[in-house]
Amino acid sequence: MKFSLFFEIPVPRPWDAHSERRAYHECLQQAILADRLGFHAVWSVEHHFLEEFSHCSNPEVLYGAIAARTERLRIGYGVRLLPKPYNHPVRSAESAAVLDLLSDGRVNFGTGRSASRDELEGFGIDPHQTREMWQESLGHIVGCWTNDEYEFEGKHWSMPKRRVLPKPIQSPHPPIFGATGSVDGHELVGGMGIGLCSFSIGTSMHNLEERVDKYRAAFRRCEKPVGATPNEHVVAFTMVNCAPTKGASYEASRAAYEWYAKHAVAGAAEFSDWLEERSGDLGTYGYTDRMRAAARSGRADVALTFEKMMGNNSVIAGDPDEVIERARQYEAAGVDELLCLFNPYDMPHENVMASMRLMGEHVLPEFAG
């Protein structure tokens, strides 16, 4: 199993004139260190309007800065939002191709559709169309990459014959991934023949293994991959902290882990309410109803304590030996690449760097093969 960085780029209040600048420059320093330590990749979200939680609205600029300062680290879109009007498929194809050229073929192209009221409502997107938009856009992107000239006429986009330039250096194109937090989404991604980004908050190890198994079963049934070649690479994310002692790690992690998990569930509950207000139907976002029920009943407050999350291994913290032991469970569940969210909220930069160094010295070598 490979280890990678995952950036949300939180900016906790209170803010000053340099808060966001510090956050971005610290992420850049962390990526540079990750390249030196032997981490596999760095991935970041694309989020809009999510104050404090994530200020990473235009990650392509960050990717370019990372590409210029690193040599081996792969760079993952985690994810590129495909519904209209977030990003036009031609612009998405061009963006990834330019980054692939500048990074000498280090791009992983993760894609998704979004699941928050702030973002979808802010861009005027019908949530009941996001899945079909995502699938349509992805097909157009692959067509732009793999054809000298390309034209398309779809439900949401159309283009007369054009030569979309430049083309990516990876042949036939960068590895493609689909992000999901639902069980049926795991099956859908597998059926499309693309890599999986399993993005589920507070998921127990048993549930994660079940979801990965459903993905792989669907992948085996896939007869017509969306990409030019199939990609059966499973990526999952979790919060990670490594310290010289278990006690130090637990103390440093507890508040930030709980804030992130509970904030995410509260956002899902608000999203469910909004969907019902709009149409009375959750549609393909039905999985958010479970999170809403947990939030409204108070179960989320109990289930998302640090101790509970550690108990079901939905997060990782501890000394190097414990981190290795917990990471082994992700590997056994079928995860090929573990995205490590070292800063879920207000983790000091120095703590993140120290945690990464311990991972590089003690944890990564245990999984080298």
N, C-alpha and C positions, 0 to 999 in steps of 0.2 A: 504494500500500500504506500502511496505517495502522500506527502504532506505539502499543503499550499496555504498561502495567506488569503484571508477574505476580509475585504474592507466594506464597511457601511459608511464610514466617515461621520460618526456622531459629533455634534458640537454642543456640549452641555451648557445650559445657562448657569450663571450670568455671562453674557457675551461682552467682549470688548472689541475694539477696532481691529484687533489682530487674531481673534479666535479662529476664524475660518482659515486664515493663512497658516497659522500654526498647525491646524489639523491636517491640511494638505501636505505641508512640508514634513510633518512627522510620518505620514504614510509613505512618502517618497523615501525617507531615510530607512524605514522598516523594509521596504522592498529591496533597497540596495543591500541591506544586511542579509535578507533572505537569499539573495543571489549568491552571496559569499558563503553562506552556511550550508547550501545545498538543498534548500526548499525547491519544490518542483515548479510552482507557479504562483502567481498572484491574480486573484479575481476581485472584481468590485461590482457593486450594484449600480443600477441606474434608478434613482428615486427622485421624485419631485414633491416639493411642498412639505416634506416630513421634518419639520423643525425639531432640532435636538437629536432625533432618531437617526437621520441620514441627510447629509448635505451634499451628496454625491450625484448631482444632476447631469453633469456632462463629463463622464469618465474618460471619453476618448482623449481629452487633453492630458489627463493623468497618465493614461496608457503610453502616450508618446514620450512623456518625460521619463517614465520607467524604462521604456525600450531603449532610450538614449543612454541610460546610466547602468544598464545591466547587460549580461552576456548570455546567460543560460536560462534564466527564469522565463517560463511561458506566461503569457498574458491572456487572462480569460475575461470575456464579457460575462458578467454574472448578475444580471443579464441585460442584453439589448432588448428594449421593449418594442414589440413589433406592431401593435394595433395603431390604427390611424386616428389622430395625426401625430402620435409620438415621433415616429420615424418612418420615412418613406422607404420602401424596400430597395430602391436604387441607391439611396443615400446610405443605407445600412451596408449594402454590398461594397460600395466605394470606401466607406470608413474602414471596414475590416481589411480590405485589400491593401489600402495604404499602410495600415499598421503592420500587416503581414510583411510587406516589403521592407519597411524601416526596421523591423525586428528580426529580419532574416528568417521568417517562417515560424514565429513563436506564438501565433494566435490560436486561442480556443474560442469558438463562437457560440456562446451561450445565449439562448433566446427565451423570452417569456411574454406574458400578456398583462401583468399587473393585477393587484387585488387590494386596492385601497380606495376609499371614497375620495380622499383629498386629490389623488392623482387622476382617477378616471373622470370625476366630476369636473376637476380643474381644466382638463383638456376636452371636455364635452364628448366623452366616449360612452357609447351604449355598452354596459357591461355584458349584455347578452350576445354581443357580437365579437367579443374579444378573442374567443377561441378560434372562430372561423377566420378572423383577421390574421391572427398569429400563423395559422396553418397556410393561408393563402400567401402571406408575405414571405414566409420561409421558402416556399416553392419558387417565387419570383427571384429571391436572392440567389438561390442555387443556379437558376437559369442565367442570371447575369454573370455569375462566376464562370460557368462551364460552356458558354456559347460565345463565339466570336461576335456575332450580332444576335440580338434577342428582342422579341416583342411579346407582349402579353395583354390579355383582355380578361379581367377577373371581375368579381362582384364589387370589390373595393378599390382596385387599382387597374390602370391600363397604361400601356406605353406603345407607341409605334416602334418599328424596328430601329434600334440604336446599338451602337458599340459602346458598352458600359466599360469605362476605364478608370483605374488600372485593374489588372487581374491579380489575384493573390499569388504569392510564390509557392505556397504549399499546393501540391497537386493531388487530386483535382481541385481541392479547396480546403480551408481550415476545418478541423473537426467541429461538427455541429452538435449542440446540446439543447435539450428542452428542460425548462424548470417547472416543477410542480410541487404542490403541497398536499394533493389529494390522492386517494388510492386509485380512482379511475384515471387520474392524470398520469400516474406511473404506467398504467397499462397503455394509455394513448401514446405516450412518448416511446415506449418499447415497440408498439405497432408501427411507428413511423421509421424505425430503424436508426434512430439518432441516440446520442449519449444522454444520460440522465443526470440532471441536477436535482437531487432530492432535498428540497428546502422545506423542512417541517420543524416547527418550533416545539420543543419539549417532547419529541417522539421517543418512546421507549425503545430499547434495543430490539425487543420482540417485534414491535410494529415496524421498525425500520427494516428488519430482515424480511418480514412479510411483504413489504412494499417492493423491496429490491427483487424478491422472487417473482412477484407479479410482473415487474418490468421485464425481467429476463425471459419469462415464459412468453410474453407478448412479442418480445424481440425475436425469439425463435420462430414465431408464426409470421413474421413480417416477410412479405413477398416482393414488395416494391418500396425500398427505402427512399426517403425524401432526398437524402444526399446522393452524390454520385457513388459513394461507397458507404456501407453501413458502419456505425460506430457504437460499440457496446461497452462504453466506458462509464462507470458509475461514480458520480461525485456526490458527496454528502457534506453538510457543514455542521459544525458544533462550536460552542464557545470553549476556548482552551486557555489554561494558565498553568505554567510550570514554575515552581519555586524550589529553593533548596530544601524546604521542609513542607510537609503537608499543611501544618497549621498556618504558615505564612501564605501559602497559596489560597487556602480557604478564606482567610481573612481578607485578602486582596480581591477575591473574586465575588464573594457573596452578593454584595449590594448591586454591582453592575450586572451580574447574571440575572438576578431577579428583576431588575428594572427592565432589561431588554425583553425578557420573556413575557412579562405582564403587559408591557407597552404593546407588544406585537399582538397579543390576544385581545387587548382592548380595542385595537385598531380593527381586528377581524370582526368583533362584535358590532362596532359602529358601521362597518361595511355591510353586514347582514341586515341591520336595521334600515339602512339606506336602500338596499335592493328591494326590500319588502315595501318600503314607502313608494318606490318608483313604480313597481309592477306587481307586487304581491308574490313574486316568484324569485327564488335564489338562482335558478338555472344551473349552470355548470359550476357555480360557486357554492353548491349545497354543503360542502365540507365545512364552510365557515359557521354554519349553524351550531355545530358541536362546540366550537370555541365560544360562540355567543352564549350558549346555555351554561357553559362552565364559568364564564365571566359573570353572568347575571346571578347565578346561584351561589357564588363565592367559592366554587370548587377550584377555580383557577388560582385563587390566592393560596389555597392549600397545596395544590399539585405543583405550583411553580415556585415553591420555596427552594432555596439552595440545596437543602438536605434531600428533598424529594427528587429533584432533578439529578443529583448525584446518585441517588438510590436506584433510579432506572437507567443510569448511564446516558442520559440525554445531553449531558455536558461533561467536560473533562477538566479536572483540576487535581493538583497534588504535587508531590515530588516526582523526579524523573521515573522512578520505578512504578509509581501509581499511574502516571500518564501512559507509560508503555502498556501496562496491564489493561487500562481502559481503552486505549487505541486498538489493542488486539481484538477487542469485541467488535469494533467497526469493521476491521478486516475480515473477521469471521462471518459478519453479516453480508459480505459481498461487496463492500465498498472498495473501489480502486484508488480513489483520491479523496483525502479528507481535508476540507477547507477549514482552517483554523481561524475563528473570529477571536483574535486576541484582545480587541477593544470593543466590547458591546455597548459601552456608554461612556464612562468617565475614568477608564483605566489610564493611569499616568504613562506617558511615553516611555519613561525609564523602566517601568515595570514590563511593558511590552517587549522592549529590546532585551531585557534580562531574561524574560521567559523564552524568547526566541533563541537566545544563545544556549540556554540549557537544553532546549529541544535539539538544536544542531549538534551539540556535544554528546548528548546521551540517548535521545529518542530516535532521531532519524537513522543513525547507524544500525539500530536494531531491526529496521525494516528495509534496509538496503539489500537488494537481491540482484 
